[in-house]
Amino acid sequence: MPFAMLDLSAAVVLYCTLVAGVFLGLWLYYDHRDHARFELERRQTTFHCIKCDALYTAPAGTDLAPCPRCAHPNSRLRF
């Protein structure tokens, strides 16, 4: 029994280290997950309608999208 030989201060340090490790792991997991979700929402493709002069966006990777005002299909803007 190796834990029976630990004194109180060593046991407290070990417990605090384990708790801090768990919280650090949870923090890193949720930070990575939220960052990935935010990047998916942030990445948009911009369109300009040549018929009604409206600017609008669509999800990333869309090359052709209808205008929300007049439904005219437009290709994405290229910079």
mmJSON file of the N, C-alpha and C atoms, coordinates in Angstrom:
{"data_MODEL":{"atom_site":{
"group_PDB":["ATOM","ATOM","ATOM","ATOM","ATOM","ATOM","ATOM","ATOM","ATOM","ATOM","ATOM","ATOM","ATOM","ATOM","ATOM","ATOM","ATOM","ATOM","ATOM","ATOM","ATOM","ATOM","ATOM","ATOM","ATOM","ATOM","ATOM","ATOM","ATOM","ATOM","ATOM","ATOM","ATOM","ATOM","ATOM","ATOM","ATOM","ATOM","ATOM","ATOM","ATOM","ATOM","ATOM","ATOM","ATOM","ATOM","ATOM","ATOM","ATOM","ATOM","ATOM","ATOM","ATOM","ATOM","ATOM","ATOM","ATOM","ATOM","ATOM","ATOM","ATOM","ATOM","ATOM","ATOM","ATOM","ATOM","ATOM","ATOM","ATOM","ATOM","ATOM","ATOM","ATOM","ATOM","ATOM","ATOM","ATOM","ATOM","ATOM","ATOM","ATOM","ATOM","ATOM","ATOM","ATOM","ATOM","ATOM","ATOM","ATOM","ATOM","ATOM","ATOM","ATOM","ATOM","ATOM","ATOM","ATOM","ATOM","ATOM","ATOM","ATOM","ATOM","ATOM","ATOM","ATOM","ATOM","ATOM","ATOM","ATOM","ATOM","ATOM","ATOM","ATOM","ATOM","ATOM","ATOM","ATOM","ATOM","ATOM","ATOM","ATOM","ATOM","ATOM","ATOM","ATOM","ATOM","ATOM","ATOM","ATOM","ATOM","ATOM","ATOM","ATOM","ATOM","ATOM","ATOM","ATOM","ATOM","ATOM","ATOM","ATOM","ATOM","ATOM","ATOM","ATOM","ATOM","ATOM","ATOM","ATOM","ATOM","ATOM","ATOM","ATOM","ATOM","ATOM","ATOM","ATOM","ATOM","ATOM","ATOM","ATOM","ATOM","ATOM","ATOM","ATOM","ATOM","ATOM","ATOM","ATOM","ATOM","ATOM","ATOM","ATOM","ATOM","ATOM","ATOM","ATOM","ATOM","ATOM","ATOM","ATOM","ATOM","ATOM","ATOM","ATOM","ATOM","ATOM","ATOM","ATOM","ATOM","ATOM","ATOM","ATOM","ATOM","ATOM","ATOM","ATOM","ATOM","ATOM","ATOM","ATOM","ATOM","ATOM","ATOM","ATOM","ATOM","ATOM","ATOM","ATOM","ATOM","ATOM","ATOM","ATOM","ATOM","ATOM","ATOM","ATOM","ATOM","ATOM","ATOM","ATOM","ATOM","ATOM","ATOM","ATOM","ATOM","ATOM","ATOM","ATOM","ATOM","ATOM","ATOM","ATOM","ATOM","ATOM","ATOM","ATOM"],
"id":[1,2,3,4,5,6,7,8,9,10,11,12,13,14,15,16,17,18,19,20,21,22,23,24,25,26,27,28,29,30,31,32,33,34,35,36,37,38,39,40,41,42,43,44,45,46,47,48,49,50,51,52,53,54,55,56,57,58,59,60,61,62,63,64,65,66,67,68,69,70,71,72,73,74,75,76,77,78,79,80,81,82,83,84,85,86,87,88,89,90,91,92,93,94,95,96,97,98,99,100,101,102,103,104,105,106,107,108,109,110,111,112,113,114,115,116,117,118,119,120,121,122,123,124,125,126,127,128,129,130,131,132,133,134,135,136,137,138,139,140,141,142,143,144,145,146,147,148,149,150,151,152,153,154,155,156,157,158,159,160,161,162,163,164,165,166,167,168,169,170,171,172,173,174,175,176,177,178,179,180,181,182,183,184,185,186,187,188,189,190,191,192,193,194,195,196,197,198,199,200,201,202,203,204,205,206,207,208,209,210,211,212,213,214,215,216,217,218,219,220,221,222,223,224,225,226,227,228,229,230,231,232,233,234,235,236,237],
"type_symbol":["N","C","C","N","C","C","N","C","C","N","C","C","N","C","C","N","C","C","N","C","C","N","C","C","N","C","C","N","C","C","N","C","C","N","C","C","N","C","C","N","C","C","N","C","C","N","C","C","N","C","C","N","C","C","N","C","C","N","C","C","N","C","C","N","C","C","N","C","C","N","C","C","N","C","C","N","C","C","N","C","C","N","C","C","N","C","C","N","C","C","N","C","C","N","C","C","N","C","C","N","C","C","N","C","C","N","C","C","N","C","C","N","C","C","N","C","C","N","C","C","N","C","C","N","C","C","N","C","C","N","C","C","N","C","C","N","C","C","N","C","C","N","C","C","N","C","C","N","C","C","N","C","C","N","C","C","N","C","C","N","C","C","N","C","C","N","C","C","N","C","C","N","C","C","N","C","C","N","C","C","N","C","C","N","C","C","N","C","C","N","C","C","N","C","C","N","C","C","N","C","C","N","C","C","N","C","C","N","C","C","N","C","C","N","C","C","N","C","C","N","C","C","N","C","C","N","C","C","N","C","C","N","C","C","N","C","C"],
"label_atom_id":["N","CA","C","N","CA","C","N","CA","C","N","CA","C","N","CA","C","N","CA","C","N","CA","C","N","CA","C","N","CA","C","N","CA","C","N","CA","C","N","CA","C","N","CA","C","N","CA","C","N","CA","C","N","CA","C","N","CA","C","N","CA","C","N","CA","C","N","CA","C","N","CA","C","N","CA","C","N","CA","C","N","CA","C","N","CA","C","N","CA","C","N","CA","C","N","CA","C","N","CA","C","N","CA","C","N","CA","C","N","CA","C","N","CA","C","N","CA","C","N","CA","C","N","CA","C","N","CA","C","N","CA","C","N","CA","C","N","CA","C","N","CA","C","N","CA","C","N","CA","C","N","CA","C","N","CA","C","N","CA","C","N","CA","C","N","CA","C","N","CA","C","N","CA","C","N","CA","C","N","CA","C","N","CA","C","N","CA","C","N","CA","C","N","CA","C","N","CA","C","N","CA","C","N","CA","C","N","CA","C","N","CA","C","N","CA","C","N","CA","C","N","CA","C","N","CA","C","N","CA","C","N","CA","C","N","CA","C","N","CA","C","N","CA","C","N","CA","C","N","CA","C","N","CA","C","N","CA","C","N","CA","C","N","CA","C","N","CA","C","N","CA","C","N","CA","C"],
"label_alt_id":[null,null,null,null,null,null,null,null,null,null,null,null,null,null,null,null,null,null,null,null,null,null,null,null,null,null,null,null,null,null,null,null,null,null,null,null,null,null,null,null,null,null,null,null,null,null,null,null,null,null,null,null,null,null,null,null,null,null,null,null,null,null,null,null,null,null,null,null,null,null,null,null,null,null,null,null,null,null,null,null,null,null,null,null,null,null,null,null,null,null,null,null,null,null,null,null,null,null,null,null,null,null,null,null,null,null,null,null,null,null,null,null,null,null,null,null,null,null,null,null,null,null,null,null,null,null,null,null,null,null,null,null,null,null,null,null,null,null,null,null,null,null,null,null,null,null,null,null,null,null,null,null,null,null,null,null,null,null,null,null,null,null,null,null,null,null,null,null,null,null,null,null,null,null,null,null,null,null,null,null,null,null,null,null,null,null,null,null,null,null,null,null,null,null,null,null,null,null,null,null,null,null,null,null,null,null,null,null,null,null,null,null,null,null,null,null,null,null,null,null,null,null,null,null,null,null,null,null,null,null,null,null,null,null,null,null,null],
"label_comp_id":["MET","MET","MET","PRO","PRO","PRO","PHE","PHE","PHE","ALA","ALA","ALA","MET","MET","MET","LEU","LEU","LEU","ASP","ASP","ASP","LEU","LEU","LEU","SER","SER","SER","ALA","ALA","ALA","ALA","ALA","ALA","VAL","VAL","VAL","VAL","VAL","VAL","LEU","LEU","LEU","TYR","TYR","TYR","CYS","CYS","CYS","THR","THR","THR","LEU","LEU","LEU","VAL","VAL","VAL","ALA","ALA","ALA","GLY","GLY","GLY","VAL","VAL","VAL","PHE","PHE","PHE","LEU","LEU","LEU","GLY","GLY","GLY","LEU","LEU","LEU","TRP","TRP","TRP","LEU","LEU","LEU","TYR","TYR","TYR","TYR","TYR","TYR","ASP","ASP","ASP","HIS","HIS","HIS","ARG","ARG","ARG","ASP","ASP","ASP","HIS","HIS","HIS","ALA","ALA","ALA","ARG","ARG","ARG","PHE","PHE","PHE","GLU","GLU","GLU","LEU","LEU","LEU","GLU","GLU","GLU","ARG","ARG","ARG","ARG","ARG","ARG","GLN","GLN","GLN","THR","THR","THR","THR","THR","THR","PHE","PHE","PHE","HIS","HIS","HIS","CYS","CYS","CYS","ILE","ILE","ILE","LYS","LYS","LYS","CYS","CYS","CYS","ASP","ASP","ASP","ALA","ALA","ALA","LEU","LEU","LEU","TYR","TYR","TYR","THR","THR","THR","ALA","ALA","ALA","PRO","PRO","PRO","ALA","ALA","ALA","GLY","GLY","GLY","THR","THR","THR","ASP","ASP","ASP","LEU","LEU","LEU","ALA","ALA","ALA","PRO","PRO","PRO","CYS","CYS","CYS","PRO","PRO","PRO","ARG","ARG","ARG","CYS","CYS","CYS","ALA","ALA","ALA","HIS","HIS","HIS","PRO","PRO","PRO","ASN","ASN","ASN","SER","SER","SER","ARG","ARG","ARG","LEU","LEU","LEU","ARG","ARG","ARG","PHE","PHE","PHE"],
"label_asym_id":["A","A","A","A","A","A","A","A","A","A","A","A","A","A","A","A","A","A","A","A","A","A","A","A","A","A","A","A","A","A","A","A","A","A","A","A","A","A","A","A","A","A","A","A","A","A","A","A","A","A","A","A","A","A","A","A","A","A","A","A","A","A","A","A","A","A","A","A","A","A","A","A","A","A","A","A","A","A","A","A","A","A","A","A","A","A","A","A","A","A","A","A","A","A","A","A","A","A","A","A","A","A","A","A","A","A","A","A","A","A","A","A","A","A","A","A","A","A","A","A","A","A","A","A","A","A","A","A","A","A","A","A","A","A","A","A","A","A","A","A","A","A","A","A","A","A","A","A","A","A","A","A","A","A","A","A","A","A","A","A","A","A","A","A","A","A","A","A","A","A","A","A","A","A","A","A","A","A","A","A","A","A","A","A","A","A","A","A","A","A","A","A","A","A","A","A","A","A","A","A","A","A","A","A","A","A","A","A","A","A","A","A","A","A","A","A","A","A","A","A","A","A","A","A","A","A","A","A","A","A","A","A","A","A","A","A","A"],
"label_entity_id":["1","1","1","1","1","1","1","1","1","1","1","1","1","1","1","1","1","1","1","1","1","1","1","1","1","1","1","1","1","1","1","1","1","1","1","1","1","1","1","1","1","1","1","1","1","1","1","1","1","1","1","1","1","1","1","1","1","1","1","1","1","1","1","1","1","1","1","1","1","1","1","1","1","1","1","1","1","1","1","1","1","1","1","1","1","1","1","1","1","1","1","1","1","1","1","1","1","1","1","1","1","1","1","1","1","1","1","1","1","1","1","1","1","1","1","1","1","1","1","1","1","1","1","1","1","1","1","1","1","1","1","1","1","1","1","1","1","1","1","1","1","1","1","1","1","1","1","1","1","1","1","1","1","1","1","1","1","1","1","1","1","1","1","1","1","1","1","1","1","1","1","1","1","1","1","1","1","1","1","1","1","1","1","1","1","1","1","1","1","1","1","1","1","1","1","1","1","1","1","1","1","1","1","1","1","1","1","1","1","1","1","1","1","1","1","1","1","1","1","1","1","1","1","1","1","1","1","1","1","1","1","1","1","1","1","1","1"],
"label_seq_id":[1,1,1,2,2,2,3,3,3,4,4,4,5,5,5,6,6,6,7,7,7,8,8,8,9,9,9,10,10,10,11,11,11,12,12,12,13,13,13,14,14,14,15,15,15,16,16,16,17,17,17,18,18,18,19,19,19,20,20,20,21,21,21,22,22,22,23,23,23,24,24,24,25,25,25,26,26,26,27,27,27,28,28,28,29,29,29,30,30,30,31,31,31,32,32,32,33,33,33,34,34,34,35,35,35,36,36,36,37,37,37,38,38,38,39,39,39,40,40,40,41,41,41,42,42,42,43,43,43,44,44,44,45,45,45,46,46,46,47,47,47,48,48,48,49,49,49,50,50,50,51,51,51,52,52,52,53,53,53,54,54,54,55,55,55,56,56,56,57,57,57,58,58,58,59,59,59,60,60,60,61,61,61,62,62,62,63,63,63,64,64,64,65,65,65,66,66,66,67,67,67,68,68,68,69,69,69,70,70,70,71,71,71,72,72,72,73,73,73,74,74,74,75,75,75,76,76,76,77,77,77,78,78,78,79,79,79],
"pdbx_PDB_ins_code":[null,null,null,null,null,null,null,null,null,null,null,null,null,null,null,null,null,null,null,null,null,null,null,null,null,null,null,null,null,null,null,null,null,null,null,null,null,null,null,null,null,null,null,null,null,null,null,null,null,null,null,null,null,null,null,null,null,null,null,null,null,null,null,null,null,null,null,null,null,null,null,null,null,null,null,null,null,null,null,null,null,null,null,null,null,null,null,null,null,null,null,null,null,null,null,null,null,null,null,null,null,null,null,null,null,null,null,null,null,null,null,null,null,null,null,null,null,null,null,null,null,null,null,null,null,null,null,null,null,null,null,null,null,null,null,null,null,null,null,null,null,null,null,null,null,null,null,null,null,null,null,null,null,null,null,null,null,null,null,null,null,null,null,null,null,null,null,null,null,null,null,null,null,null,null,null,null,null,null,null,null,null,null,null,null,null,null,null,null,null,null,null,null,null,null,null,null,null,null,null,null,null,null,null,null,null,null,null,null,null,null,null,null,null,null,null,null,null,null,null,null,null,null,null,null,null,null,null,null,null,null,null,null,null,null,null,null],
"Cartn_x":[0.827,0.0,0.872,1.118,1.98,1.308,-0.02,-0.707,-0.738,-0.564,-0.567,0.675,1.739,2.984,3.004,2.027,2.006,1.568,2.254,1.79,0.694,0.105,-1.052,-0.711,0.417,0.757,1.008,1.634,1.866,0.544,-0.382,-1.684,-2.476,-2.405,-3.11,-2.523,-1.204,-0.561,-0.956,-0.96,-1.35,-2.811,-3.698,-5.119,-5.322,-4.668,-4.813,-4.266,-3.182,-2.614,-3.575,-4.179,-5.135,-6.369,-6.898,-8.07,-7.724,-6.557,-6.145,-5.97,-5.452,-5.295,-6.633,-7.618,-8.952,-9.574,-9.478,-10.034,-9.306,-8.003,-7.241,-7.65,-7.824,-8.26,-9.636,-10.579,-11.924,-11.898,-11.093,-10.992,-10.449,-9.4,-8.828,-9.811,-10.538,-11.523,-12.616,-13.225,-14.327,-13.841,-12.63,-12.089,-11.885,-11.352,-11.148,-12.489,-13.455,-14.767,-15.466,-15.449,-16.102,-15.398,-14.085,-13.346,-13.701,-13.824,-14.188,-15.6,-16.524,-17.888,-17.915,-17.162,-17.129,-16.544,-15.511,-14.903,-15.888,-16.705,-17.7,-18.734,-19.149,-20.121,-19.508,-18.239,-17.571,-17.241,-16.919,-16.511,-17.744,-17.821,-18.943,-18.404,-19.19,-18.872,-19.771,-19.189,-19.933,-20.387,-21.606,-22.202,-22.691,-22.701,-23.249,-24.226,-25.465,-26.487,-26.33,-26.216,-26.058,-27.397,-28.483,-29.802,-30.333,-30.265,-30.821,-29.76,-28.484,-27.36,-27.31,-27.758,-27.735,-26.466,-25.983,-24.877,-25.442,-25.001,-25.468,-24.407,-24.566,-23.594,-24.278,-23.45,-23.907,-22.786,-23.076,-22.035,-20.818,-19.662,-18.414,-18.504,-17.88,-17.875,-18.986,-19.87,-20.967,-20.478,-20.614,-20.17,-21.31,-22.534,-23.693,-24.824,-25.384,-26.47,-27.502,-28.787,-29.828,-29.878,-30.196,-30.326,-31.556,-31.458,-32.633,-33.718,-33.363,-34.353,-35.097,-34.336,-34.968,-34.813,-34.145,-33.95,-33.104,-32.376,-31.482,-30.223,-29.844,-28.628,-27.378,-26.45,-25.212,-24.023,-22.907,-21.683,-20.994,-20.124,-19.491,-18.498,-18.24,-17.24,-15.86,-14.954,-13.572,-12.676,-11.837,-10.934,-9.535],
"Cartn_y":[-1.189,0.0,1.253,1.811,2.99,4.243,4.314,5.507,5.562,4.46,4.453,5.145,5.243,5.839,7.359,7.932,9.371,10.118,11.197,12.033,12.968,13.737,14.559,15.626,16.29,17.359,16.796,15.644,15.039,14.593,14.094,13.675,14.884,16.006,17.222,17.744,17.754,18.208,17.296,15.995,15.05,15.254,15.439,15.659,16.962,18.039,19.328,19.251,18.532,18.372,17.605,16.548,15.786,16.613,17.356,18.207,19.292,19.922,20.945,20.334,19.127,18.451,18.17,17.76,17.495,18.786,19.866,21.142,21.671,21.515,21.943,21.135,19.843,19.009,19.39,19.633,20.061,21.411,22.33,23.654,23.556,22.795,22.64,21.979,20.971,20.284,21.245,21.964,22.856,24.066,24.546,25.649,25.227,24.054,23.547,23.327,22.76,22.501,23.81,24.8,26.078,26.832,26.741,27.402,26.788,25.466,24.803,25.2,25.29,25.717,27.154,28.022,29.429,29.592,28.834,28.927,28.514,27.493,27.084,28.18,28.873,29.948,31.194,31.439,32.648,32.597,31.445,31.329,31.418,32.5,32.761,33.14,32.915,33.344,34.53,35.574,36.797,36.793,37.251,37.326,38.748,39.141,40.43,40.154,40.552,40.331,41.361,40.871,41.784,42.35,41.776,42.244,43.349,43.151,44.143,44.828,44.542,45.194,44.913,43.75,43.389,42.603,42.763,41.962,40.967,39.722,38.704,37.63,36.78,35.72,34.362,33.341,31.952,31.155,29.931,29.126,28.94,28.75,28.588,27.396,27.524,26.45,26.543,27.516,27.698,28.555,28.075,28.838,29.571,29.116,29.73,29.754,30.939,31.058,32.062,31.782,32.728,33.942,35.073,36.314,36.222,36.64,36.59,37.605,38.653,39.655,39.259,38.92,38.704,37.272,36.415,34.999,34.783,35.799,35.647,34.898,33.814,33.082,33.879,33.977,34.744,33.881,34.138,33.441,34.251,33.592,34.24,35.303,36.253,37.272,36.674,37.047,36.574,37.798,37.729,38.85,38.498],
"Cartn_z":[0.0,0.0,0.0,-1.154,-1.203,-0.653,-0.675,-0.175,1.346,1.998,3.448,3.993,3.198,3.655,3.448,2.707,2.462,3.711,4.006,5.106,4.584,5.443,5.095,4.045,4.172,3.225,1.821,1.708,0.403,-0.223,0.584,0.081,-0.421,0.269,-0.141,-1.45,-1.571,-2.807,-3.966,-3.752,-4.797,-5.203,-4.233,-4.514,-5.294,-4.872,-5.562,-6.979,-7.184,-8.515,-9.425,-8.897,-9.697,-10.042,-9.091,-9.346,-10.367,-10.228,-11.186,-12.582,-12.67,-13.96,-14.627,-13.834,-14.377,-14.906,-14.114,-14.566,-15.793,-15.858,-17.031,-18.264,-18.107,-19.226,-19.725,-18.804,-19.204,-19.901,-19.36,-19.96,-21.383,-21.6,-22.941,-23.902,-23.429,-24.279,-24.736,-23.79,-24.141,-24.942,-24.686,-25.465,-26.915,-27.126,-28.492,-29.199,-28.492,-29.085,-29.47,-28.58,-28.873,-29.994,-30.05,-31.122,-32.474,-32.528,-33.784,-34.225,-33.289,-33.632,-34.129,-33.465,-33.861,-35.257,-35.583,-36.907,-37.999,-37.738,-38.732,-38.972,-37.9,-38.046,-38.683,-38.393,-38.866,-40.347,-40.842,-42.249,-43.155,-43.899,-44.792,-46.163,-47.192,-48.547,-48.88,-49.456,-49.757,-51.213,-51.414,-52.752,-53.016,-54.286,-54.714,-55.846,-55.643,-56.658,-57.775,-59.004,-60.138,-60.616,-60.098,-60.518,-59.594,-58.28,-57.344,-56.482,-56.71,-56.034,-54.531,-54.109,-52.692,-52.363,-51.156,-50.64,-49.638,-49.701,-48.767,-48.622,-47.619,-47.355,-47.368,-47.521,-47.471,-46.796,-46.389,-45.755,-46.663,-46.032,-46.782,-47.727,-48.876,-49.858,-50.88,-50.75,-51.696,-52.856,-54.074,-55.236,-55.94,-55.757,-56.392,-55.377,-55.123,-54.146,-54.654,-54.411,-54.841,-53.913,-54.485,-53.716,-52.813,-51.556,-50.677,-51.05,-51.783,-52.194,-53.467,-54.52,-55.823,-56.351,-55.642,-55.981,-57.236,-57.673,-58.826,-58.374,-59.057,-58.647,-59.009,-58.057,-58.256,-57.851,-58.501,-58.103,-57.007,-56.268,-55.122,-55.568,-54.68,-54.953,-54.79,-55.658,-55.576,-55.397,-54.392,-54.098,-54.517],
"occupancy":[1.0,1.0,1.0,1.0,1.0,1.0,1.0,1.0,1.0,1.0,1.0,1.0,1.0,1.0,1.0,1.0,1.0,1.0,1.0,1.0,1.0,1.0,1.0,1.0,1.0,1.0,1.0,1.0,1.0,1.0,1.0,1.0,1.0,1.0,1.0,1.0,1.0,1.0,1.0,1.0,1.0,1.0,1.0,1.0,1.0,1.0,1.0,1.0,1.0,1.0,1.0,1.0,1.0,1.0,1.0,1.0,1.0,1.0,1.0,1.0,1.0,1.0,1.0,1.0,1.0,1.0,1.0,1.0,1.0,1.0,1.0,1.0,1.0,1.0,1.0,1.0,1.0,1.0,1.0,1.0,1.0,1.0,1.0,1.0,1.0,1.0,1.0,1.0,1.0,1.0,1.0,1.0,1.0,1.0,1.0,1.0,1.0,1.0,1.0,1.0,1.0,1.0,1.0,1.0,1.0,1.0,1.0,1.0,1.0,1.0,1.0,1.0,1.0,1.0,1.0,1.0,1.0,1.0,1.0,1.0,1.0,1.0,1.0,1.0,1.0,1.0,1.0,1.0,1.0,1.0,1.0,1.0,1.0,1.0,1.0,1.0,1.0,1.0,1.0,1.0,1.0,1.0,1.0,1.0,1.0,1.0,1.0,1.0,1.0,1.0,1.0,1.0,1.0,1.0,1.0,1.0,1.0,1.0,1.0,1.0,1.0,1.0,1.0,1.0,1.0,1.0,1.0,1.0,1.0,1.0,1.0,1.0,1.0,1.0,1.0,1.0,1.0,1.0,1.0,1.0,1.0,1.0,1.0,1.0,1.0,1.0,1.0,1.0,1.0,1.0,1.0,1.0,1.0,1.0,1.0,1.0,1.0,1.0,1.0,1.0,1.0,1.0,1.0,1.0,1.0,1.0,1.0,1.0,1.0,1.0,1.0,1.0,1.0,1.0,1.0,1.0,1.0,1.0,1.0,1.0,1.0,1.0,1.0,1.0,1.0,1.0,1.0,1.0,1.0,1.0,1.0,1.0,1.0,1.0,1.0,1.0,1.0],
"B_iso_or_equiv":[0.0,0.0,0.0,0.0,0.0,0.0,0.0,0.0,0.0,0.0,0.0,0.0,0.0,0.0,0.0,0.0,0.0,0.0,0.0,0.0,0.0,0.0,0.0,0.0,0.0,0.0,0.0,0.0,0.0,0.0,0.0,0.0,0.0,0.0,0.0,0.0,0.0,0.0,0.0,0.0,0.0,0.0,0.0,0.0,0.0,0.0,0.0,0.0,0.0,0.0,0.0,0.0,0.0,0.0,0.0,0.0,0.0,0.0,0.0,0.0,0.0,0.0,0.0,0.0,0.0,0.0,0.0,0.0,0.0,0.0,0.0,0.0,0.0,0.0,0.0,0.0,0.0,0.0,0.0,0.0,0.0,0.0,0.0,0.0,0.0,0.0,0.0,0.0,0.0,0.0,0.0,0.0,0.0,0.0,0.0,0.0,0.0,0.0,0.0,0.0,0.0,0.0,0.0,0.0,0.0,0.0,0.0,0.0,0.0,0.0,0.0,0.0,0.0,0.0,0.0,0.0,0.0,0.0,0.0,0.0,0.0,0.0,0.0,0.0,0.0,0.0,0.0,0.0,0.0,0.0,0.0,0.0,0.0,0.0,0.0,0.0,0.0,0.0,0.0,0.0,0.0,0.0,0.0,0.0,0.0,0.0,0.0,0.0,0.0,0.0,0.0,0.0,0.0,0.0,0.0,0.0,0.0,0.0,0.0,0.0,0.0,0.0,0.0,0.0,0.0,0.0,0.0,0.0,0.0,0.0,0.0,0.0,0.0,0.0,0.0,0.0,0.0,0.0,0.0,0.0,0.0,0.0,0.0,0.0,0.0,0.0,0.0,0.0,0.0,0.0,0.0,0.0,0.0,0.0,0.0,0.0,0.0,0.0,0.0,0.0,0.0,0.0,0.0,0.0,0.0,0.0,0.0,0.0,0.0,0.0,0.0,0.0,0.0,0.0,0.0,0.0,0.0,0.0,0.0,0.0,0.0,0.0,0.0,0.0,0.0,0.0,0.0,0.0,0.0,0.0,0.0,0.0,0.0,0.0,0.0,0.0,0.0],
"pdbx_formal_charge":[null,null,null,null,null,null,null,null,null,null,null,null,null,null,null,null,null,null,null,null,null,null,null,null,null,null,null,null,null,null,null,null,null,null,null,null,null,null,null,null,null,null,null,null,null,null,null,null,null,null,null,null,null,null,null,null,null,null,null,null,null,null,null,null,null,null,null,null,null,null,null,null,null,null,null,null,null,null,null,null,null,null,null,null,null,null,null,null,null,null,null,null,null,null,null,null,null,null,null,null,null,null,null,null,null,null,null,null,null,null,null,null,null,null,null,null,null,null,null,null,null,null,null,null,null,null,null,null,null,null,null,null,null,null,null,null,null,null,null,null,null,null,null,null,null,null,null,null,null,null,null,null,null,null,null,null,null,null,null,null,null,null,null,null,null,null,null,null,null,null,null,null,null,null,null,null,null,null,null,null,null,null,null,null,null,null,null,null,null,null,null,null,null,null,null,null,null,null,null,null,null,null,null,null,null,null,null,null,null,null,null,null,null,null,null,null,null,null,null,null,null,null,null,null,null,null,null,null,null,null,null,null,null,null,null,null,null],
"auth_seq_id":[1,1,1,2,2,2,3,3,3,4,4,4,5,5,5,6,6,6,7,7,7,8,8,8,9,9,9,10,10,10,11,11,11,12,12,12,13,13,13,14,14,14,15,15,15,16,16,16,17,17,17,18,18,18,19,19,19,20,20,20,21,21,21,22,22,22,23,23,23,24,24,24,25,25,25,26,26,26,27,27,27,28,28,28,29,29,29,30,30,30,31,31,31,32,32,32,33,33,33,34,34,34,35,35,35,36,36,36,37,37,37,38,38,38,39,39,39,40,40,40,41,41,41,42,42,42,43,43,43,44,44,44,45,45,45,46,46,46,47,47,47,48,48,48,49,49,49,50,50,50,51,51,51,52,52,52,53,53,53,54,54,54,55,55,55,56,56,56,57,57,57,58,58,58,59,59,59,60,60,60,61,61,61,62,62,62,63,63,63,64,64,64,65,65,65,66,66,66,67,67,67,68,68,68,69,69,69,70,70,70,71,71,71,72,72,72,73,73,73,74,74,74,75,75,75,76,76,76,77,77,77,78,78,78,79,79,79],
"auth_comp_id":["MET","MET","MET","PRO","PRO","PRO","PHE","PHE","PHE","ALA","ALA","ALA","MET","MET","MET","LEU","LEU","LEU","ASP","ASP","ASP","LEU","LEU","LEU","SER","SER","SER","ALA","ALA","ALA","ALA","ALA","ALA","VAL","VAL","VAL","VAL","VAL","VAL","LEU","LEU","LEU","TYR","TYR","TYR","CYS","CYS","CYS","THR","THR","THR","LEU","LEU","LEU","VAL","VAL","VAL","ALA","ALA","ALA","GLY","GLY","GLY","VAL","VAL","VAL","PHE","PHE","PHE","LEU","LEU","LEU","GLY","GLY","GLY","LEU","LEU","LEU","TRP","TRP","TRP","LEU","LEU","LEU","TYR","TYR","TYR","TYR","TYR","TYR","ASP","ASP","ASP","HIS","HIS","HIS","ARG","ARG","ARG","ASP","ASP","ASP","HIS","HIS","HIS","ALA","ALA","ALA","ARG","ARG","ARG","PHE","PHE","PHE","GLU","GLU","GLU","LEU","LEU","LEU","GLU","GLU","GLU","ARG","ARG","ARG","ARG","ARG","ARG","GLN","GLN","GLN","THR","THR","THR","THR","THR","THR","PHE","PHE","PHE","HIS","HIS","HIS","CYS","CYS","CYS","ILE","ILE","ILE","LYS","LYS","LYS","CYS","CYS","CYS","ASP","ASP","ASP","ALA","ALA","ALA","LEU","LEU","LEU","TYR","TYR","TYR","THR","THR","THR","ALA","ALA","ALA","PRO","PRO","PRO","ALA","ALA","ALA","GLY","GLY","GLY","THR","THR","THR","ASP","ASP","ASP","LEU","LEU","LEU","ALA","ALA","ALA","PRO","PRO","PRO","CYS","CYS","CYS","PRO","PRO","PRO","ARG","ARG","ARG","CYS","CYS","CYS","ALA","ALA","ALA","HIS","HIS","HIS","PRO","PRO","PRO","ASN","ASN","ASN","SER","SER","SER","ARG","ARG","ARG","LEU","LEU","LEU","ARG","ARG","ARG","PHE","PHE","PHE"],
"auth_asym_id":["A","A","A","A","A","A","A","A","A","A","A","A","A","A","A","A","A","A","A","A","A","A","A","A","A","A","A","A","A","A","A","A","A","A","A","A","A","A","A","A","A","A","A","A","A","A","A","A","A","A","A","A","A","A","A","A","A","A","A","A","A","A","A","A","A","A","A","A","A","A","A","A","A","A","A","A","A","A","A","A","A","A","A","A","A","A","A","A","A","A","A","A","A","A","A","A","A","A","A","A","A","A","A","A","A","A","A","A","A","A","A","A","A","A","A","A","A","A","A","A","A","A","A","A","A","A","A","A","A","A","A","A","A","A","A","A","A","A","A","A","A","A","A","A","A","A","A","A","A","A","A","A","A","A","A","A","A","A","A","A","A","A","A","A","A","A","A","A","A","A","A","A","A","A","A","A","A","A","A","A","A","A","A","A","A","A","A","A","A","A","A","A","A","A","A","A","A","A","A","A","A","A","A","A","A","A","A","A","A","A","A","A","A","A","A","A","A","A","A","A","A","A","A","A","A","A","A","A","A","A","A","A","A","A","A","A","A"],
"auth_atom_id":["N","CA","C","N","CA","C","N","CA","C","N","CA","C","N","CA","C","N","CA","C","N","CA","C","N","CA","C","N","CA","C","N","CA","C","N","CA","C","N","CA","C","N","CA","C","N","CA","C","N","CA","C","N","CA","C","N","CA","C","N","CA","C","N","CA","C","N","CA","C","N","CA","C","N","CA","C","N","CA","C","N","CA","C","N","CA","C","N","CA","C","N","CA","C","N","CA","C","N","CA","C","N","CA","C","N","CA","C","N","CA","C","N","CA","C","N","CA","C","N","CA","C","N","CA","C","N","CA","C","N","CA","C","N","CA","C","N","CA","C","N","CA","C","N","CA","C","N","CA","C","N","CA","C","N","CA","C","N","CA","C","N","CA","C","N","CA","C","N","CA","C","N","CA","C","N","CA","C","N","CA","C","N","CA","C","N","CA","C","N","CA","C","N","CA","C","N","CA","C","N","CA","C","N","CA","C","N","CA","C","N","CA","C","N","CA","C","N","CA","C","N","CA","C","N","CA","C","N","CA","C","N","CA","C","N","CA","C","N","CA","C","N","CA","C","N","CA","C","N","CA","C","N","CA","C","N","CA","C","N","CA","C","N","CA","C","N","CA","C","N","CA","C","N","CA","C"],
"pdbx_PDB_model_num":[1,1,1,1,1,1,1,1,1,1,1,1,1,1,1,1,1,1,1,1,1,1,1,1,1,1,1,1,1,1,1,1,1,1,1,1,1,1,1,1,1,1,1,1,1,1,1,1,1,1,1,1,1,1,1,1,1,1,1,1,1,1,1,1,1,1,1,1,1,1,1,1,1,1,1,1,1,1,1,1,1,1,1,1,1,1,1,1,1,1,1,1,1,1,1,1,1,1,1,1,1,1,1,1,1,1,1,1,1,1,1,1,1,1,1,1,1,1,1,1,1,1,1,1,1,1,1,1,1,1,1,1,1,1,1,1,1,1,1,1,1,1,1,1,1,1,1,1,1,1,1,1,1,1,1,1,1,1,1,1,1,1,1,1,1,1,1,1,1,1,1,1,1,1,1,1,1,1,1,1,1,1,1,1,1,1,1,1,1,1,1,1,1,1,1,1,1,1,1,1,1,1,1,1,1,1,1,1,1,1,1,1,1,1,1,1,1,1,1,1,1,1,1,1,1,1,1,1,1,1,1,1,1,1,1,1,1]
}}}
